[in-house]
Amino acid sequence: MGVMSPPDNRARFVKDRLITMTDGTPIAYTVVGNGPKVPILFVNGWSCTDTYWRDIGPAVVEAGHRAVFVDTRGHGQSGLPRPPGFNARALRPEDVSVARIAADFVEVLDDAGIEAAALAGHSIGVQVIFEIYRRAPERVAALLPVAGTFENPVRTFAGKPVLDRLFPVADVVFRAVPFGFVQPAVRRISEPESALKALRAIKVAGPKVTAEQIAPHIAQICDIDFAVLWRMMGGFRAHHTADLLPKVGVPTLVFAGAMDAFAPPAVQRRMHELIPASEIIWFEEGGHMLPVEEADAIAPAMVEFLHRRVAVDSMVAPAPADGPGVGSMP
């Protein structure tokens, strides 16, 4: 298949493979590197591009891991099972559910010929990697959640549960009012420096984030269908894995930001506590954009963890470790 060049200022990794999911959705992805170590499947956050893995990806490839990058359905060069229509009314809830998104990633592994991979998820991509584990645990060698949640992210956002109570009201309004009105407002802050100020104001971006790092994400948000994003967020809001976490039987390393407002420290601490033998690394100044804020620390930590806890030669999880999870908590 010919190389599909990414739109300017969007994706970091060129997607050279386009496959059709079982529900008819086209999904674009690529595999970088050909090293012998356990592959790592990277899962982006809501509305995000793969540029959040811009420094982590090359580092793990250099260390001998293949890296798989996927445009989530409805994002980038990946599509949807049908045209979404006005306010995405043509989409069914199952079209953008967490279970369906997780199924996409399993089908990507099938197409790539990868038996098992370590799963790295950022933001609500963390919910996706847990759902992949629920769906196909034999395909998961390790879990690497980064600045994410394990269930309804709206309820815990910024420590304001009132936002979750308001979501159903907003959903009714947004089903009647065209989402197109949001686009001009977004474009007014689409200049990266302005966007960075806004993200810092709501405590999503930490002090180490630069305008250049978030520019691809902002560019994509300006073009993406907000109605589709809203339907997708509804799916993440309805998703829960608290019941699954105590049953996780693969090595898990949590990367957590002490200043993260989207995935507050209490959520990430609870995730760590629920997963048997998990480990956690805290970043005292880390915010929600941890993959770009702390790439120089995260990449080698991933490599070291996989070397220590995963049976690389068979690409399956090693014998379970005993004892409580490790890592100091703020």
C-alpha positions, -999 to 999 in steps of 0.1 A, spaced: 0 0 0 13 34 -8 24 59 18 -4 82 30 12 115 39 -2 130 71 -19 164 69 5 193 76 10 199 113 -10 168 123 4 133 127 40 126 137 41 92 122 31 86 85 3 60 83 12 36 55 -15 10 62 -53 14 58 -75 -15 67 -113 -20 70 -127 -30 104 -154 -57 107 -180 -29 109 -168 -12 77 -147 16 93 -114 24 76 -85 26 101 -51 40 93 -20 28 112 18 22 108 44 0 124 78 16 130 109 -4 135 117 -41 133 134 -49 166 131 -82 184 116 -70 217 80 -69 226 60 -45 203 43 -15 219 9 -4 207 3 33 214 -33 45 220 -40 83 217 -63 103 238 -96 119 229 -92 143 200 -54 137 201 -29 130 173 1 107 177 23 137 182 21 132 220 43 101 214 67 121 192 97 115 215 87 84 233 81 64 200 116 69 185 132 61 218 115 27 223 122 18 186 159 26 192 158 3 222 146 -26 200 108 -24 202 85 -22 173 60 7 178 25 7 164 7 40 159 -30 42 150 -54 70 141 -84 63 164 -117 60 145 -131 95 136 -96 110 140 -68 117 115 -70 94 85 -93 69 101 -130 71 93 -163 60 107 -187 32 97 -210 57 79 -212 94 73 -221 109 108 -248 133 94 -261 164 111 -248 165 147 -236 129 142 -272 117 144 -265 89 120 -240 73 144 -252 47 169 -237 46 204 -220 13 196 -202 30 166 -180 51 189 -181 31 221 -150 22 240 -156 -15 233 -158 -8 195 -126 13 197 -108 -14 216 -119 -39 189 -103 -17 163 -69 -21 180 -72 -58 183 -80 -60 145 -49 -38 139 -28 -63 158 -43 -91 137 -35 -72 105 1 -65 117 7 -101 126 15 -92 162 6 -119 187 9 -98 218 20 -63 226 25 -39 255 -2 -13 254 6 23 261 -24 46 265 -26 84 271 -55 102 287 -87 83 279 -66 60 258 -60 44 291 -96 33 292 -91 18 258 -61 -2 268 -80 -17 298 -109 -25 275 -85 -42 251 -73 -63 280 -109 -72 290 -116 -82 254 -84 -101 245 -61 -105 275 -40 -130 256 -29 -102 232 -16 -80 260 20 -84 273 19 -53 296 -1 -22 303 15 13 303 -12 38 313 0 75 311 -20 103 327 -53 85 323 -85 74 339 -100 39 342 -136 50 340 -159 80 335 -134 109 330 -161 136 333 -170 127 369 -135 133 382 -124 161 358 -107 189 379 -123 175 410 -157 189 399 -184 161 398 -210 187 390 -198 185 354 -209 149 352 -243 158 365 -246 185 338 -235 162 310 -270 148 303 -284 183 301 -257 194 277 -263 162 257 -299 172 251 -289 207 241 -262 196 217 -285 171 200 -306 201 189 -281 229 185 -256 226 156 -221 218 168 -208 240 140 -211 270 163 -182 257 184 -158 257 155 -154 296 152 -148 298 190 -121 271 188 -104 287 158 -102 320 178 -78 303 202 -62 280 176 -29 300 175 -7 277 196 5 303 221 -31 313 228 -42 277 231 -14 270 255 -24 299 278 -60 285 278 -48 249 286 -26 262 314 -55 282 328 -77 250 331 -46 231 344 -44 207 315 -10 217 304 19 217 328 48 242 329 70 221 306 46 220 277 55 243 247 32 258 221 52 239 194 44 206 211 6 211 212 3 227 177 -6 195 159 -33 187 184 -48 222 182 -47 220 144 -67 187 144 -93 200 169 -100 229 146 -110 205 118 -125 176 136 -163 170 139 -172 181 174 -205 162 173 -185 130 167 -162 139 196 -192 145 219 -208 112 211 -174 95 217 -171 113 251 -205 99 260 -192 65 254 -162 71 276 -185 85 303 -205 53 303 -174 31 305 -161 15 337 -132 -9 344 -130 -7 382 -143 -43 383 -116 -54 359 -85 -39 375 -82 -63 404 -82 -91 378 -54 -77 357 -27 -103 354 0 -86 333 28 -63 344 15 -27 347 34 5 351 14 37 358 28 71 348 10 98 369 12 136 371 7 151 405 -6 183 388 -30 165 364 -65 181 364 -80 158 338 -69 126 355 -65 138 391 -38 121 413 -65 104 434 -78 86 403 -43 74 392 -35 64 428 -66 43 429 -58 27 396 -24 17 410 -40 3 442 -65 -18 423 -41 -35 399 -22 -63 415 16 -59 415 14 -27 396 41 -1 398 37 37 396 60 66 388 49 101 399 60 133 383 56 161 408 52 189 382 35 166 356 2 176 341 -22 159 317 2 162 288 27 140 305 40 122 273 55 154 260 62 170 294 83 140 306 92 120 275 129 119 285 119 100 317 90 80 304 107 64 274 136 48 293 112 38 322 90 19 297 120 2 282 135 -8 316 101 -20 329 94 -42 298 129 -56 300 125 -64 337 89 -76 339 80 -90 304 92 -122 287 104 -106 255 112 -137 236 76 -151 238 59 -117 238 36 -128 266 34 -118 302 60 -134 325 52 -152 358 32 -129 380 51 -108 406 42 -110 442 37 -82 467 21 -48 466 26 -23 438 56 1 442 60 38 439 57 67 463 25 87 462 21 124 467 
